Amino acid sequence: MFTIWSVPASSDDGPDLLVIPARWGSTRLPGKPLARVSGRTLLDRVVDVGRRAAALAGDMEMVVATDDERVAAHARALGCAVAMTDPAIASGSGRAHAAAAARARPPAIVVNLQGDAPFVEAGVVAALVAALRASAYGVATPVVRLGWDALDRLREHKRAAPFSGTTCTLTADGRSLWFSKAIIPAIRGEAALRTREPLSPVYRHLGVYAYRLDALARFEATAPTPYEALEGLEQLRFLETGVDILTVPVDAPRLDMGGVDTPEDVALAERLIAGAGDPYGG
């Protein structure tokens, strides 16, 4: 039995809200929101994605949620609204909840677009919102099924940055089974499978979520869970407490990588931009 939330929108709800959590204190890349990738800060790039996604989704506003005035000042300089959140909040989801709960008219749906995900495409975010609006789930997130070449690249990248990039297993109807910083599932008989199937069985998770506010509030009221702490993946708190997550398969972004978590990720992002062009403003 899996848990879903059937919470219809109320006439008292405000516009849906896209939140960009942007924390200064990353242990692997301090000051991460202001880190520059090919001449632009990570926050600048993600705000650009968020603006275009909110316009595509319709009836949606955007805010940067941070605990640091340096990040807030940069967000305001970019013309973005800011929600100052408690530094004790440990997760992006918790920061998104704090920003949403502070609204005069709280939204029915909250999008959490991580501040280290500059290559998520605006159309993917809009598709995610549409899927959640049409479902009875409380949480939705996009995944990309990897081709064999993409899987090989992910394996190679993890040799230098083993905790960069998240994979996911899911049921045939799109319900997530598990997320991990390891590459899952293990593939028995891979050589033969490569000759039969054009795509691998590995799904890579893209770092963006849409929640119903009620499900997000329940998340924030629950203590961190054991596997969440071990993997460093906040979405596991939902799974460990019996709340299912709808996965939305999407095409791989033109610039295909996980979040920018380390200096090695910055270098990879810049190589991708040099090879495929810069999506900023596109």
N, C-alpha and C positions, 0 to 999 in steps of 0.2 A: 504494500500500500504506500503510495507516495502522497506528499502534501502539496496541495495547490491552494491558492487564495482566490476566492471569487469576490472581488471588491469592485463593484461598479463605480464609475466616476460620479461624483456628486456635483450638484450645481454650486456648492460652496468651494469646490476645488479651484485652485489657481491654475495657471498654465503649467504644463509639464516642465520639468527643470533639468537642464544639462549642467552637471557639476564637474569641474576639473579639479580634483584634489592635487595639491602641489605642495609637498612638504620639503622643507629645506634640508632636514637632517638625515639624508640617506647615508648609510654607513659605507656603501661601495662607491658612491659618487656624491660627495658633499656639495650642497648648493645645486643639486641637480636641475631644478626648474630654470636656472639661469645659465646652465652649461650650453655652450654654443655648438651647433651642428651646422657646418657649412655656412657660417656667418650669421645664423639666427638662433635665438635661444630656443630650448625645448618648449618653454611655455608659449612663446610666440607661435611656434608651429602648431601646437595642440589647440590654442585658442582659434587659430585660423580654421582648423578642422571643425571645431565645435560650432563656430558661427555658421558655416555652410551646412552642417548637419541639422542644426536647429531650424534653419530656413526650410530645408527639405522636409523635415518631420512635421512642421507646422504646429502652432499653438505651443511653443516651447521657448523658454528663456534660458540664459546661460550665466553662470557665476563661477569664479575661481575661489576654491576653499583652501585656505592656508593658515598656518600658525606663525608665519614669519613676515615681518613688515617689509623686508627686502623683496620678497616675492609679491606681496600685496602692492607695493609701489610699482613694480614692473607691470603687473596686471592692469593697474589703473592707467599706466602710460600707454598700454595697448588698447585702452578704451573699454575694458571689461569690468563688470561689477565684481566685487570682492566680498566674501564672507570670512571674517576672522574666526577661527575655530580653536578649541582648547588644544594646547600642545600635548596633553595626555592622551588624546585620541590616537590609537595605534594603527588604524587601517584607513585605506581610501574609502571603503564603504562607510565607516563610522564618520568620516569627515563629510561625505556626501549627505548622510542622514542629518548631521548637525546643521548643514547649510539649508537643507529642505525644511527642517522643523522650525527654523527661525523665520520663515516666510510668513507674511501676514495672512496669506491664503495658501496653505501648504498644497503642493502638487499631488496629483494622483500617481504619477509616474516620475521616477528620478533616474536619470542616466548618469552613470559614473564613467567618465572618459578620463582614464589615468593620465596624469601630467607627463608621463614618460613614454607615451605612445603616439609619436608624431606622424606615423605612416598609416594609421587607421583611416580608411576612406569615409568621407561624409555620407555617401550612399549606404555604406554598411551600417552606420549608426542609425540612419533613418529606417532601414529595413528591420533592424532590431526593435526599434520602438513600435513599428507597425505590427510585428509579430507578437509582442507582448500585449499591445492594445487589443489584439484579436484573440488572445488566449486566456486561460484561467490560471496560468502560472503566476507565481510571485516574482520570479527572477528569470531573466533571459540573457544570453551571452553568445557571441558569434565564434565559430570555429572554421578552420580551413583544413580540408583533407589534403595531405601532402603527396605530391608526386615523389617518385623514387629519388630524383636528383635533389629535390628540396629536402628530403629526409637525410640524404647524405650530407648536405650542407649544414643541417641542424646538428648532426652528430659531430661534424668537424668543429663547429662553433662551440659546442659544449666542452670540447677538450680544453679550451682556454677559459671559458666562462660557464662552468657547469650549472650555475643557478640562474642562467639567463634563458628565457624561453620556457613555455609551459605547454604540456600536451594533455589530451583529454580522451577518455573513452566514453562511448554513448550507446544508447539503445537504438533499435531501428526506427523508433518514432521520435527520436531526438532528445530524449531525456538523458542528462549527463549521469555517468556512473562514477567517474573519478577524474581528478585533475592531479598532475604531478610535475615537478621539475625534472624528474627522470623521463626518459622517452618511453611511453607506454602505448600499446602493449608490447611486450617482448614478442618477437616474430620467429616462430619455429618454421623451418623450411623456407627461409626467405629467398634463397636463390631460385627455387622453383616458382615461388609466388611472383617474383619479378618477371618471369617469362609469360605468366598468365594474366596479370592484372596491370593496367597502366598506372594505377594509383596505389600508394601504400595504404595500410590500415591505420596509419597514424594521423590524428587530427591535432593541429596546433591551435591553441587558444589565443584569441585576440583580446587584448587587455581593455575591454569595455563591457559594461553591464547596464541593463535596464531593470529597475525594480518597481514593484508597487510599494508605495510608502509604508503600508502596514507591514509587509514582509521585511523591509529594511529596518523598521523600528524594532521588530522582534530580533533581528540579527544584532542590533546594537545593544539590546537588553540582555543578551546571552554572553557568558564569559567565553574567552577564546578556548578553542578545543585542541585536543592533543595533536592531531595530524595537521591542523592549521599551523600550529607552532613549529612542528618538525619541518614541514615543507615551505613555510613562509607564504602560504596561499590562503587569503582570507575567505575565498569562496568555499573552502572545505568546511567552514563553520556551518554553512547552510546544509551541506550534505551530512555532516556528522550529527546534526540535530533534526534530521528527517525532512528537510525542506528541499524539494527537487528543483533543478535548474533546467530550463528549456535551452537547448543549444540550437543555434540558427546557422546552418552551413552556408558559407559565402565563398566567393572566389578569392583567391589570394590577392592581396594588395599588389599594386605594380612594384612597389618597393617592399619586399617581403622579409620582415624580421620581427622579433618580439619587442618587448619594451627596451628602452635605453637605460640600463641599470649600472653599467660599468664603463671605465675608459675604453675598454675593448669594444663595447657596443657603440660608443661614439665614433670610433674609427670605422667600424663596419657600416654604420649609417652614412658616413661621409663617402665611403667607397660606393655604396649603392646609389647615392645621389649623383656622384661623378659618372657612373655607368649608365643610369637610366633617366637622368634628369630630375630636377627638383619639383616636387608636387606642390610646393608652397603657393597658395593663392589659386591653385588650379581646380 
